[in-house]
Amino acid sequence: MVVLDLEWNGAYSRRLKGFINEIIEFGAVKCGPDLEETSCFSSFVKPQVSKRISATISNLTSITNENLTGGAAFMQVVSRFRRWASEAVIFTWSTSDILTLVENCRYFSNEERVPFLSYYCDLQSYVQHRLGLEGKDQVGLAAVAEMLGLNLSGVEHHRALDDSRVTLEILKKVYDPKAMEPFIKKCDEEFYRKITFRTTYICDLENPLIKGKDLLFACPKCGGETERKSKWVLKNRSFRSEFHCKSCGYAFGGRLTIKQKYEGLSVNQKIFPIPIIEAPRALSPGPLGQMQLEEKNGVGILRFPALSRLKTVNHAFTTRTGGVSKLEFASMNLGFGRGDSKEKVSKNYRIFCEAAGFDPDSLVTGAQDHHTNIRRVTAAHRGLGIWREKDLESVDGLCTNDPGVTLVIYCADCVPLYFVDEEHRAIGLAHAGWRGTAAGMAKAMVERMQEEFGSRPEKLVAAIGPSICRDCFEVDEPVAQEFLRLPGWEHFVFGPQKEKYQVDLWECNRRFLVSAGVLPEHIALGEVCSMCESDLIFSHRKTRGRRGSNCAFLSLAPENAL
C-alpha cells in the first residue's frame, strides 16, 4: 500500500486560457499489511506553467521558489514515482489529489490516465465510514487526527510527506481489511468517468429532469402543506422563493439547489428566515464602538480616531444614510451590481465623496472574489470598477503610493483592512471575507507593501473596520475547519454549540497582522458590528442578500497639503 499526498499551486495557463492546479510536491509512504512504513518518496516538482509560487501557497506550505528550482519536471517525477510505487494500491485523503493528478497528466503528456494508478482508495471516505460520519460534510485531515487523539507535534502541516504520514497514522487507528475492501476501486474506464465527472447545477426549472414534488416545501413548524407566495428567483445557482403555511400561517423562505451528479439528480432544500429589511436610522454623531460617527450634509461617515490623527491620509467607512437609493438599498448604496439603478449609485458616490473629502474621479476598486490577490494601482487606474469597466477578475486588495488615486473596497459583513505607511507614504486597503481572512489577506498585504514600497511592518498603522462580530458570525463545521487549522485558533474559534461554531474574524485578522510584524499598539480595532448595527450599515446576513453595499475609502493626502 502507498499513501500519497500532493501540494499544488494555482497557475494561469495561456494555453488553457484559465487556471490549472500545478503540482509542486509529491510525498508518499509505502507500507505492508502491518501498516508499518517501509520506505518513503519525496520530491519537489519544478513549475512549468507558473515560474513563481503564490504567496498564499508559500505561506501555507512553507515551500519557496528556491525549493522548486531544484525539482524535476512533472512527468519525470511521475516516472520515478511509478517505479518506486510498483503495483501498490494508492491511497489519498479525498479524491482531490487524484483529480489534480489526472489534470496534470492530461496537461503535460496528453495522457487520459495516471500511469501508476491501478487500484485506488479514498481514505477520507473510508475513515468517515468507520467513524460513523457518512452523509456529513467532508472532514479535514487535521480534524480527524485531533478526533482520534493523534499527537501532531513536530509535524509540518501542508507538506506532502508529513501529511501522508499523518494519513497513515489515521489509517492505523481505524483499519479493518474486510471493511476496506468495498472502498478499493479498480481504475478502469468507469472509474475515470466517475471521478472526472463534473457535477453541474441545473439553473432552469423547465428542465425535464425536475419533478413537481422537488418544488414543494413542507412547513418547518408544523409539517403542513404550504403555498408559494413569490416567483422563483435564481441566485448563486440556487432558486429562492417565499412560502406560507396553509395550516399554521408560518412564513419562511425556501432555497432549492439542484445538481446533476454522476449518480443522478440531487435536490437539496433549505429553509431560511424571510429577510429583515430595516429603514436607515437617524444619525446620532459621536463614538460608536472604537470609531467615530460623523455627519456632514446629512451623510453618515465612520472614521478611526487613530487614522484621523495621521496627516498623510484621508479615510472613511460609509453608512446607509445620506444617499438617494430606495427600498432595501436605502439610502447610501455604493454597489452597482446589487439591483439598484446605476444613476442612483453614481450619485451616491459623488454625494459621499463631497461629504467625506474625496475626489470622486480618483476612485479605483478591485474585482472582489474572496481571494488574496493584491494589485498596485496608480493614477492611470483612476475610475476603474466605478466609472470605467474593471479590467481584472480577482482583486481583493489594493495598494498605492500615488496620491492621485483613492482606494475603494466593498463590504457588507466582510472585514475591511486599512494599512498606512507614513514613512514611505504608501497605503493599502483589503477586503477579507471569511475565506480571505483564513487565507491570510492581512499578512499578504503587509508582505506586498514590503515588496512594493519597502514598508517596515513595525512602522505600519493598520485598522480593522466595521464587519460581522464574533457573536453574530455563526458557522458550520466545514467553515470552522478552515480556521481550526490556523495557529492560535483557540483565540478566535469557539464552540461547537448545537453543531455551530462562532468565529472572531477581528481577532483572526489581528493575529495575522501581528504575525506579519505589525506592532499590536499600531492596530486599531473598530469594534462596530455590521449585523448588530444593520440599520446603520448594510449587513448581508441580516437581509439575506437583499441590501446595498458599504464601502471603505483610503487615500493619500497630496504632499503640498501637508
N, C-alpha and C positions, 0 to 999 in steps of 0.2 A: 504494500500500500504506500502511496505517496500523497502527502498533504501539501498542497500548493497554495501560495499566496502571491499576489501581484500588486505592484503600485503603478499608477499611471498619471499622466499629465494631460490635461485638456489642451489640444493644439489645433490651430486653424489650418486646414489643408486647402490650398488653392485648387488642387486637382478635384477635390470633392465639393469645393465651394461651401464648406461647412466644417464643423469641428469633429475631431476624432480623439478618442481616449488612447493616447500613445503610451504603450507600456514602457516603463523606465527601470523596473527592477523585478527580477524573479527571486523567489525564496521558497525552498521546499525541504521537507524531511521525509526520509524513507524509513519504514518500519516493517517488522514481521508480524505474525499473528499475535504475538505477545504485546504489540503496540510499543515496544521499546525502540528508540531511534537507532538506526544502524549507519546512516550516512545523511549528509545534507548537501544542498545545492544552493548557491547564492551568486547572483550576477547582476550587475548594472547593465542596462541597455542604452546604447548611445542613441540619442534622439536623431531622427531623420526628417521629421515633419517640422518641429519647432526646435530651434537650436538652444532655447533657454527655457528652463523650468519656471512655472509661475511662482510668485512669492507665496501664494496661499499654500500650494502643494509643498514647497520647500519648507515652510514653517510647520506644516502638518507632519511631514515625514523626516525632516532634518536632512534630506537628500539635497546636495548642492550641484550647481552646474559643473564644478570641478570633479565631483564624483563621477558624473556621467561621461566626461571626456575620455575616461579610461574604459568605458564599457564597449561591448561588441554590438554589431548590428543585430536587429531583432531576429532575423532568420538564422543567424549564426548561433545565437543563444538558444533558439528553439531546437536546432540540430544537436547542440551539446546536451540539452535537457532530455531530448528523446533517447540519446544513448545512455544517459545516466538513469532515467526512469524505467527503461526497458518496457516490459509489458504490464507494469503495475497498474492497478486501479487508481485513478486520480480523484482525490477528494479536495473540495474547496468549500469555504464558508460562503454560501449563497452562490447563485449562478452568475453573478455579475462578472466574476473573473473569467469564466468560460466565454461569456458573451464578448468580453473585451478581447480575449484570445482569438475568437473567430473573426472579429472585426479587424484585428491587426494582421492575421494571416491572409485575409482577403485583400487587404490594402497593400501589403508588402510582397506577396507572392502569387496573388490571384488564386490561391487555394481555398476551396469552399470548406475544407475540413482541417482540424488541428492535427498535425502529423502524429503526435504521441497519445492521442485520445482514443482508446478502445473501449474502456469501461469507465463510468463516471458516477460519483455520488455527491449529492448536495448535502453537506453535513449540517447546514443550518436547518434544512427541512427535517432531517433525521433527528437532530437534537431536540428541536421543538416538539416533535412527535413523542420522544422519550420523556420529555418534561411536562407533557400534557398541555402544551401551548399551541397545538394545531388550531387553525382557524383564526388565530390572532395575528396582529401585525408582526412583520419580521423583527426578530430580536437581534441586536448587535452582538458582536463577538465579546466586547468588554463587559457588557451587561450579563451575558451568560456566565462568563468567567467569575464575575462577582457573585452571581446567584449560586454558583457551585462552590464558592469559598476558596477559589484558587489564589495563591499568593503571586501577584504580578510585579513585585518589587524587582527592579533591575531589568524589567522588560521594556524594550524601546517600541512603543506603540506605533502603528502605521509604518513599520518596516517589515518587508516581506518575510524574511527568515524568522524573526521573532514572532510575528503573527501566526506563521504556520506552526510553530512550536506550541503557542498558546492553544491553537485549534486542536493539536494532537492531545494536549493535556485535558481539554474538554471531552474529547472522544473517549479517553480512558475512563472518565467518570460515568459514562452512560453506555458503554459498548456492550452490545449483545449481538453476536454474529447472526442469529436467526432473525432478530428484529431488523437488522440492517439489510438483509437480502433484498426486500422489495424496493429499497432505495438505490440499489446499484443498477444503473441503466447501461445497456449496450448502446454504443454510439453509432447507430445505423442512420439510415436516411430519415426515418421517423423522428429519431432523437433530435437531429439537426433542424428538421422542420418545426418541431415543437419549441425547442429552446430559442430559435431565432424568430419565432412568430412574434410580430409586433401587435400588442394589444392596441385597439383603436377605439376611440369614443364615437358613439352614434349621436349625431347632433341634428337629426331630422326625425321628428315624431311621426312622419309619414312612412318611415322605414317599415317594410312588411314584416321584419323580424320582431317588431314590438307588438305585444299583445295588449288588448284593452285593460286587462287586470293589472298590468305593470304600472298603469297610470293612476290607480286607485290608492288612496291613503286612508287608513283607519285612524280614528281619533286616539291620540296618545293618552287621553284622560280616561275615557270610558270604553274605548274599543269600538264605538259605534260608527255607523256609516257617515261619511262626510260628503260635502259638495264643494267643488272648486269655485272660488269667488273672483279669480282674476285669470288673465291669459297666462299661458306658459311663456316664460322669458328664458332665453338661453344665455347663460353667463358662466365663463370659465369652464365650458364643456359640460355644464350641468343645467338641467331645466328646473326652474323655480316657479312656484305659484303659491297663492294663499287659499286656505281651506277653512270650512266652517262645519262643525259637527251638528248633524240634524237632531241628535238626542240631547246633548248637554250644552250645546251652544258655544263650545270652546273654539276659539280662532287661533290658527297657527300657520306657519309657513312650512312648505314641503319642498325638499330638494331631491331631484331624481337624476342619478348618474347611470348611464347605460354604456357598457363596454362590450366590444366583440373580442372574446378571448379564444384561444385555441380550442378550448373545450366547449365553447358555445357562448351564448349571450349571458352577461352578468348584469343584473338590475339591482341597484343599491338605492334605498330610500332613507332619507334623514329628515328629522323634524327639527325645526328651529323656531324660536320666538319671532313674532312679527316685529320688524324694525321699529325702534323708538325714535321718532323724528321730533326734535325739540326746536323751538324758536330760539334765536340767539338772545342771551340775557343782556340786561342793561349793564353798561360798563361801570365799574367801581374802581378807579385807578388806585394803585397802591401795591404793597407787597403781595405776591402770590407764590406760595412755595418759597423757593430761594431766588425768584425772579421779580422783576418789577413790571407791573401792568401800567402802561401809559395810554393816554387818549389825546389824539390830535385831530381836529375837524371831524369828530365822530368815529375815527378809526382806532381800533384797539391794537396796541403794539406791546409785545412782550420782549424784555431785554434782560440780560445778565448784568448785574452791577459790576462783576469782575471784568467783563469785556467793555462795559461802558466807560470804565476808568482808563482804558487804553486809548491813546490819542491816534494810534495808527490805523484803526479800523472803525467801520460802522457795521452794526449787526442788528438783526431783528428776527422775531418769530411772529407769524401772523395770528390773528384771532378771527372769529366768524363775523365780527362787527365792522360796519362802515362801508360795505360794498353795495352792489346793485342787483345781485342774484336773488332768486326767489326759491320758495318751497324748500326741499332738502338741501339746496345749495346756499341757503341764506346765511350770510349775505356776501361775505368776502371769500368767494370760491376762486382759487387760482389754478384749478385743474382743467385743462382743455378737454381731456378725454373722459369726463365724468357724465356727460349728457347735457351739460349747461351750454348756453349759446356762446359762440366764440366772441361775439361782440361784448357780452357782459363780462366774460373772463378778462378780455383785453382791457376793458375799462377799469376793472378791479385792480389789475396790475398798476395802472397809471395812478389810481387813487391811492393805493398803498405806498407806492414809491414816493409820491409827493409828501405824504404824511410822515414817512419814516426816513426820508432824506437820501433816497437812492435815485440814480439816473435810470429811467425805465429803458432807455435804449442800450444800456450796458449789460443787461441781464443775460445770463447763459445758464442753461440747465443740462443735465445729462440724459440718459435713457435708462431709467432705473429698472433692474430686473433681479434684485436681491443677490447680487454677486459682490465681489470686492475689487472690481476694475476701477481704476482711477485715471483721470485724464487731466493733463496740464493744459490750461487754456490761456489765451491772450486776447488782446483787443480784436484780433482777426475773427474771434469766435462770438463776438457780441451779437445777441439776439437769437443764438441757436437754441432750439427747443421751445422758443416762445414766439418771437416774431419771424423766425426762419425755421424751416424744417430741420429736425435733428438729423445728423449725418452718421450716427453710430447707434448700435442696438443694445449695448451693455456698458453703461457707465453709472456707477453708484457713488462715485467720489470725484470731486473737482478740486484742483489746486492752482494757484497762480501767484506771481509776484508783480502782476501788471495792475496798476490802479485804474486802468480803463475798463475793467470788467467787474461785474457783480455776480458772485456765485449764488445759485439758487437750487435748492433741493425740495422735493415734495415729501410730506409726512402726514399720516393720519393714524397714529398709534406706533409707527416705527420710530426709531431713535435718530434724531439729527445730532451730528457731532461737529463741533466748531473747533478749528485749530488756528492759532495765531503765533507767528514767529516775528516778534518785533525786531530782533537782532538782524534778520535778513529781509525784513519787510515782505513776508510771504504769508499766505493764508491757505487753509483747506477747509472743505465742507463735505461731509459724508452722510449718506443715508444708510442706516443699519437696521434692517428688519431683523427678525429672529435669525434668519439664515445668515445674513451679513454679520450680525453680532457674533454668532457661534463660529463663523469662519475667520473672525479677527479683523474686521474692517478697521477698527480703531488703531490697531497695531500697524496694519498695512498703510494707513495714511501717514503715520509717523515716519515709517521707513521710506515712503515715497517722497516726503518733504526733505528728508535727509539726502536722498539721492538727487533731487531736482535743485534744491536751494542751499544745501549744506546745513540745514537746520539741525540744531543740537536739541535732542529730546528734553534735556533738563531745563532748557530755556523756553520751551513751548508752553503756551497757555491753552488749555482745552476746556470745552464746556459740553455738557450732556443735556440736550434740550427736551422740551415737552414731548411726552410719549407715554405709552401704557406702563402703569406701575406694577410692582410685584403682585399686589393683592388682586389686581384685575386680570393679569396675564396667566390664565389657567390653560394648561396644555395637556395633551395625551402623551402616552409614553414614547412614541416614536420621535416627537419633537424634544421631549425631555432628554432622550438618549444623546442627542446632538450636543447637549450641554454637559451631561454627566461624564463625557469623555474628556472634558477640559480640566486643566489643573485648577485646584481650588474650587471645584464645582459645589462643594458643601456650603459655600458662602452665597451662592445665587440660585440654587435649585432646592426646592422644599417639597416635601410630600414623599410618597403619594397619599392622598386622602380620597377615598372612593374612586381610585384608579386615575385621579387627576393630579398633576403637579403644578406648582407655581414657579415661575422663573423671573428673577430680578434682572432685567436687561440693563438697567442702570449700573448695577454693581458689576455685572459681567464686563460691560464696556470699560468701566473704571479700572478694573483689574488688568484688562488688555493694555490700557494706556500706561499704567504703572509698569507692567512687564516690558513695555517698549522704551522705558526710561523717562517718562513724564513724571515730574515730581507730584506727589499726592496733593500738596498745597497749591499746585498750579491747575488743579482740576475743579471746575465749577459744576455743581450738580443742580439742575433747575428744580427738581422735585415737583414738577407740575404734571399731573396725570391727564392724558387726553380723554380717557374714559370717565374719570371722576368729574372732569370739567367739560363734559361733552356739549354743554350749552354755550361754551366759550370757544372751544377748539373742536374741530371735526374729529370724530372717532369712527374708524372703520368697523370695529367690533360692535359698538353700541347701535349703530344704524344698519348693520348687516350689509354694508357697502353702499347704502343709499345716502351719499354725502358728497360734499365738496372736498377740496384739498387745502391743507395748510402748507405754508412754505417757510423755510429758513433762508435768510439772506445774510451774506457776508461780503464786505468789500474793503479794499484798502483805501485810506484817505490819500488824496493827491499830496505829493511832497510839499508843494507850496502852501498847503492848508495847515501844515504842522506848525 
